Amino acid sequence: MEEIIAQNTSIQEKVVEKPENIVVEGKDFAYIKSRLIGGQVFANQDKTEYLRTANVAEIADEVNLTKELYERGFPVPEVVTSGTLQDGTGFYIEKSIGERIFGDIFMEETRSEGHVSDESFDTFIEIIAKYCQAQFNQDNFVPNNPNALDEITALANVMRNNPPSPEMQPLFTEAYKRAGERISILPSGYIQADLNAFNILPQGIIDFELAGFGPIGYDAVTNLHFGRMWPKERVVYIFTENQIERYVSKIDEIALAQALPKMSEFENDFMVLKAIWASGKDKESEDNPESHTDFWEWRVNMRDWCIKQYLKGEKIDSSQFENAGTNFDNVLKNNLGKSHYKNSQTSGRLRKK
């Protein structure tokens, strides 16, 4: 997430010295970006191959997972080789599945046209469809893990960095429990966990360092709303309502073909969990607690609004994220009633209705 935030040039960023090129098996790889879990990404000169680094244990797990996903039909890069650099850092090289990520394409189109083009979006849906076809395949299901929900929402991270306020704590707990119970009927499978347009290319999906197992459909559905999880000055891309409808319909179509329930039936459950996930901090912000404080306050406001919408049984409409994140006090008044809001402000906790 820090790469996206850094695109706003008005934000002061810590200056980091660019790593030197790395030569592996006679090929020169130039630095591209840092990774969320640590390590870096490099590309060879013609960008036909990418090199990813991290500690040896993480690389080994990631290589094994990527190879398995490739064999199971997921649209992921093919691993060429892996090993250890001279300094002890783990690495692996994968074949390129495209040079330009959809995040950059979508941002450019949104700036020029006000929204993503249908042409780009159609290609985007094709990749998501391939991903869902593999994820919804019963041959790729795994046993349910009781800790999966905590892992996909990065709950420990959230509670460490942006825990709910005393008045929100019981609501947070209730929403988390209710959503978990509802989605528990879904099979568990492989999920990318940070699926969004910045990890998707016209030929596949990358960046599986946060991947794991969880409820199928979770990341594919919430991916659709990632572009709105930012304050208006940082909104990265905008889908039209027609594009959103076509996307959801395609996922439901694939689910029904696999004798699964429509994933749209769980959209609110997925969304409240994604909002909780979104209030955890990335590595850059954890290392620099004072960085982007306004942004994380916005995300917490958005999360709390989603929780209230969810518990009221109302649709979590991502088009309202900006208002919820920026003007949460006003939204809270509308949700609870002015007298109730006044009591919550003076008493320091929400009273039960």
Buried (B, 14 or more C-beta within 10 A) or exposed (E): BBBBBBEBEEBEBEEEEEEEEBEBEEBEBBBBEBBBBEBBBBBBEEEEBBBBBBEBEBBBBBBEBBBEBBEBBBBBBEBEEBEEBEEEBBBBBBEBBBBEBBBBBBBBBBEEEEBBBEEBBEBBBBBBBBBBBBBBBEEBBBEEBEEBBBBBBBBEBBBEBBEBBEBBEEBBEEBBEBBBEBBEEBBBBBBBBBBBBBBBBBBBBBBBBBBBBBBBBBBBBBBBBBBBBBBEEBBBBBBBEEBBEBBBEBBBEBBEEBEBEBBBEBBBBBBBBBBBBBBBBBBBBEEEEEBBEEBBBBBBBBBBBBBBBBBEEEEBBBEBBBBBBBBBEEBBBEBBEEEBBEBBEEEEEBEEE
